[in-house]
Amino acid sequence: MLRQLIALTTGVAFLYACASFPQTPPYPKDDPSFVEARELDFPGLPNDEPVPLVLYPGDVLRIETVSTTTEVRDGIVVDATGKIHVALAGDVDVAGLGISAAEAKIQKALRPFDKAVHVNLQLTDPAGQRVTVVGAVTTQGRIPVVPGARVADVIAAAGGPTMAEVGGEPVMVADIRSGVLIRKNKRVPISISKALSGDPLHNVFIHPGDHVYIPPSRGGTISVLGMTGSGGTVFPYRNGLRLTEALSLAGGVVPGGDRTDIRVLRGPLTAPRIYQTDLKDIVNGESHDVALHPGDVVYVTDHPLEDFSEVMAAIGPIITFTLAAATLALAIEAQ
């Protein structure tokens, strides 16, 4: 997010040009140049299968050795290298082995010291059987992986994507379309949004050690800056949000604000499309109230701005500092 905001201000020098700004269209798609961001197309996993139980670092074991006497050792932890320490046998690598295979390996390691020994192994605390879920979810952290758990299950266990309330309605402020599932340092070719909708090609089985990241969404917010009662605010977008309502949520236009020169920045911050709106015309019924689009930045000027460089010179520093801080605060408050 911060990198995008910095790119906005540093890229201004390449984008300035004297120009008249088009009127903000009543609906975003009324502008032929409007291109809505699309989710990357991932094929999913057509041959996904359940994961067998194997041991992972962090798992806690109970080892019972049966021979002329029976001995039990509790609290044996699989260390970060995948090994456990067994009396007499020393360090035994058990990571990635099922319970039966681990029993056989430990037993083999003990047989030079006791040819009659038999080993029973029990997983007493599956602390290593976890997946990490971070980003714009209600509760970040490590989530236990129960047998048969899928992507949607662990996101639900993390409380689901971050939500905030606007006008009494819950609004998602997580960018699930950009969410990723990382496994063994590689991205799994699935869509998190399709996984949450239950698509079996994407709602795949979770493996212990998986990492799910859902970024916060700039595209799911509206930013209102400049001469408003709040001086600068960010709040979640909801379907049907209009310009007048957004200005009202931001405290309205304060004295000194130019109601005839409301700017709407739409699109990527590095190359936004800038529109102009006359609030007086909307109030007087001479123009349509503008439907906003997720990610829009509304700026209330204090005097007419004539070209791109003036707009960006006025808005750039505010976005860099105010918007970045406000967006971060919104994400923290929503969690």
C-alpha positions in Angstrom: 0.0 0.0 0.0 2.7 2.5 1.0 4.7 1.7 -2.0 1.7 2.4 -4.2 1.2 5.7 -2.5 4.8 6.7 -2.9 4.7 5.7 -6.5 1.8 8.1 -7.0 3.8 11.1 -5.8 7.0 10.2 -7.5 5.2 9.5 -10.8 3.6 12.9 -11.0 6.4 14.5 -13.0 5.7 12.1 -15.9 2.0 12.7 -16.0 1.5 16.4 -15.8 -0.2 18.2 -18.7 -2.6 21.0 -19.0 -6.0 19.6 -19.6 -9.7 20.1 -18.8 -11.1 17.4 -16.6 -14.1 15.4 -17.8 -17.3 15.4 -15.7 -17.6 12.4 -13.4 -19.9 9.9 -15.1 -23.1 9.0 -13.2 -21.9 5.4 -13.2 -18.2 4.3 -13.5 -18.9 2.1 -16.5 -20.4 5.0 -18.4 -16.8 6.0 -19.2 -15.6 3.9 -22.2 -12.0 4.1 -20.7 -13.1 2.5 -17.5 -11.4 -0.9 -16.9 -12.4 -2.8 -13.8 -9.6 -4.7 -12.1 -10.0 -8.4 -12.6 -8.9 -11.3 -10.5 -6.0 -13.4 -12.0 -7.3 -16.6 -13.5 -6.0 -19.6 -11.7 -7.0 -23.2 -12.7 -7.4 -24.6 -9.3 -6.3 -28.2 -8.3 -8.4 -30.8 -10.2 -6.8 -33.8 -8.5 -6.7 -32.5 -4.9 -6.7 -35.3 -2.3 -6.9 -35.4 1.5 -3.7 -35.2 3.4 -2.6 -38.2 5.5 -1.5 -37.6 9.1 2.3 -37.2 9.3 4.5 -35.7 12.0 5.6 -32.1 11.8 8.0 -30.0 13.9 6.2 -28.9 17.0 4.2 -32.1 17.4 4.3 -33.6 20.9 4.6 -37.4 21.3 4.2 -40.1 23.9 6.6 -43.0 23.5 6.0 -46.3 25.1 8.7 -49.0 24.9 7.7 -52.5 25.8 10.3 -55.2 26.6 11.1 -57.0 29.8 9.8 -53.8 31.4 7.5 -51.1 30.0 8.7 -47.4 30.0 6.7 -44.4 29.0 8.1 -41.0 28.1 5.7 -38.1 27.7 6.2 -34.6 26.2 8.7 -35.6 23.5 8.7 -32.7 21.0 9.6 -33.0 17.4 12.2 -30.2 17.1 12.6 -27.7 14.2 14.8 -30.1 12.3 12.2 -32.9 12.5 14.0 -35.0 15.1 13.2 -36.4 18.5 15.7 -37.5 21.1 15.3 -41.1 22.2 17.2 -42.5 25.1 20.0 -44.9 23.9 19.1 -44.4 20.2 19.9 -40.7 20.2 18.3 -38.3 17.6 15.8 -39.9 15.3 14.3 -38.1 12.3 10.5 -38.6 12.2 9.2 -35.5 10.4 7.1 -36.4 7.4 6.4 -40.0 8.7 3.1 -41.4 9.7 2.6 -42.8 13.2 3.3 -46.5 12.1 6.4 -45.5 10.1 7.7 -43.4 13.0 7.2 -46.3 15.4 9.1 -48.7 13.1 12.0 -46.2 12.7 12.3 -45.6 16.5 12.1 -49.4 17.1 14.8 -50.1 14.6 17.1 -47.4 16.2 16.6 -49.2 19.6 17.0 -52.8 18.5 20.9 -52.8 18.8 20.4 -52.1 22.5 17.3 -54.3 23.1 16.4 -56.9 20.4 12.9 -57.6 22.0 11.8 -54.0 22.3 8.5 -52.9 20.8 7.6 -49.2 20.4 4.1 -47.6 20.6 3.8 -44.0 19.6 1.0 -41.6 20.3 0.5 -38.0 19.1 -0.6 -36.2 22.3 -0.5 -32.6 21.1 -0.7 -31.9 17.3 1.0 -28.5 17.8 2.8 -28.8 14.5 -0.5 -29.6 12.6 -1.3 -25.9 11.9 -1.7 -23.4 9.2 -0.8 -19.7 9.4 -3.6 -17.2 8.4 -2.5 -13.5 8.3 -3.6 -10.3 6.8 -7.1 -8.8 6.7 -8.9 -11.5 8.8 -10.6 -11.1 12.1 -8.0 -13.1 14.1 -4.5 -13.6 12.7 -2.4 -16.5 13.8 -1.8 -20.2 13.6 -4.9 -22.3 13.1 -5.1 -26.0 14.0 -5.6 -28.2 11.0 -8.3 -30.8 11.6 -8.6 -33.8 9.3 -10.2 -32.9 6.1 -9.9 -29.1 6.6 -10.1 -27.0 3.5 -9.2 -23.4 2.7 -12.6 -22.0 3.6 -12.5 -23.8 6.9 -9.3 -22.2 8.1 -10.3 -18.8 7.0 -13.6 -19.2 8.9 -11.6 -20.4 11.9 -9.7 -17.1 11.7 -13.0 -15.3 12.0 -13.4 -14.7 8.3 -12.3 -11.7 6.2 -12.1 -8.3 8.0 -15.4 -6.5 8.0 -16.4 -2.9 9.1 -19.7 -1.2 9.5 -20.9 1.6 7.2 -24.4 3.0 7.7 -25.3 0.0 9.8 -24.3 -2.5 7.2 -21.3 -4.9 7.3 -18.8 -4.2 4.5 -15.8 -6.3 3.7 -12.5 -4.5 3.8 -10.4 -7.5 2.8 -9.1 -8.0 -0.7 -10.0 -11.7 -1.0 -9.4 -11.6 -4.8 -5.7 -11.0 -4.1 -5.5 -13.6 -1.4 -2.8 -16.3 -1.7 -2.2 -19.8 -0.4 1.6 -20.6 -0.1 2.8 -24.2 0.2 6.4 -25.1 0.5 7.4 -21.5 -0.6 5.3 -21.7 -3.8 1.9 -20.3 -4.6 -0.9 -22.8 -5.0 -2.8 -21.9 -8.2 -6.1 -21.3 -6.6 -8.5 -18.3 -6.1 -9.2 -17.6 -2.4 -12.5 -15.9 -3.4 -13.6 -19.0 -5.3 -12.5 -21.1 -2.4 -14.8 -19.1 -0.1 -17.7 -19.6 -2.5 -17.2 -23.4 -2.2 -15.7 -24.1 -5.6 -14.1 -27.6 -5.2 -11.3 -26.8 -7.6 -10.2 -23.9 -5.4 -11.5 -24.9 -1.9 -8.7 -27.4 -1.6 -7.5 -29.5 1.3 -5.2 -27.6 3.7 -1.7 -29.1 4.5 0.0 -28.4 7.8 2.5 -25.7 7.3 0.4 -23.8 4.7 0.4 -20.1 4.7 -2.8 -18.1 3.8 -2.5 -14.3 3.3 -5.4 -12.0 2.6 -4.3 -8.4 2.0 -6.4 -5.4 3.1 -8.3 -3.8 0.2 -7.7 -0.3 -1.0 -10.2 -1.2 -3.7 -12.7 -1.9 -1.0 -12.5 1.6 0.5 -13.4 5.2 -0.4 -11.1 8.0 0.6 -12.4 11.5 1.1 -9.8 14.2 1.4 -9.4 18.0 1.4 -11.9 20.6 2.7 -14.2 18.3 4.6 -15.3 18.2 8.3 -12.9 15.2 8.9 -10.0 16.7 6.9 -9.4 13.3 5.5 -11.0 9.9 6.1 -11.1 6.4 4.7 -14.1 4.1 5.1 -15.3 0.9 3.5 -17.1 1.0 0.1 -20.5 -0.5 -0.1 -22.6 -1.1 -3.2 -24.6 1.9 -4.3 -22.6 4.5 -2.4 -23.0 8.0 -3.9 -20.8 11.0 -3.9 -23.1 13.1 -1.7 -23.3 10.3 0.9 -19.5 9.9 1.0 -19.1 13.6 1.6 -21.7 13.4 4.3 -19.8 10.6 6.0 -16.6 12.7 5.8 -18.3 15.6 7.7 -19.5 17.5 4.6 -17.8 20.4 2.8 -16.5 23.0 5.2 -16.6 26.8 4.5 -13.9 27.6 2.1 -14.3 24.4 0.2 -15.1 24.8 -3.5 -18.5 23.0 -4.1 -18.1 23.5 -7.8 -14.8 21.7 -8.0 -15.0 18.2 -6.4 -12.4 15.9 -7.9 -12.8 12.1 -8.1 -9.6 10.0 -8.7 -10.3 6.6 -10.1 -8.1 3.7 -11.1 -4.5 2.8 -10.1 -2.7 5.4 -8.0 0.2 5.5 -10.4 -2.0 6.6 -13.3 -5.4 7.7 -12.1 -8.2 9.1 -14.2 -9.3 12.4 -12.7 -12.9 13.7 -13.0 -14.6 16.9 -11.9 -18.0 17.3 -10.3 -20.1 20.3 -9.4 -21.8 19.6 -6.1 -24.1 22.5 -6.5 -25.5 21.1 -9.7 -26.2 17.8 -8.0 -27.9 19.5 -5.1 -30.0 21.6 -7.4 -31.0 18.6 -9.5 -29.2 19.7 -12.5 -26.8 16.8 -12.5 -26.8 13.1 -11.4 -25.5 12.2 -8.0 -22.3 10.3 -8.9 -22.1 6.5 -8.1 -18.7 5.8 -6.6 -16.4 2.9 -7.4 -14.3 0.8 -5.0 -11.0 2.6 -4.5 -12.2 6.0 -5.5 -10.4 9.0 -3.9 -12.7 12.1 -3.5 -10.9 15.5 -3.1 -12.6 18.7 -2.1 -10.6 21.7 -3.4 -10.4 25.1 -1.9 -9.9 26.8 -5.3 -10.2 25.8 -8.9 -7.4 23.5 -10.1 -6.7 23.7 -13.8 -4.4 20.9 -14.7 -3.2 17.4 -13.7 0.0 18.6 -12.0 -2.0 21.0 -9.8 -4.4 18.3 -8.7 -1.6 15.8 -8.0 0.6 18.4 -6.3 -2.4 19.2 -4.0 -3.5 15.7 -3.4 -0.3 13.7 -3.5 1.2 14.6 -0.1 -2.2 14.2 1.6 -2.6 10.8 0.2 0.9 9.7 1.1 0.6 10.6 4.7 -3.1 11.0 5.6 -4.5 8.1 3.5 -1.8 5.7 4.4 -2.3 6.3 8.1 -6.1 6.3 7.9 -6.2 3.0 5.9 -3.9 1.4 8.5 -6.1 2.6 11.3 -9.2 1.3 9.6 -7.6 -2.1 9.2 -6.5 -2.2 12.9 -9.9 -1.0 14.2 -11.8 -3.5 12.1 -9.7 -6.3 13.6 
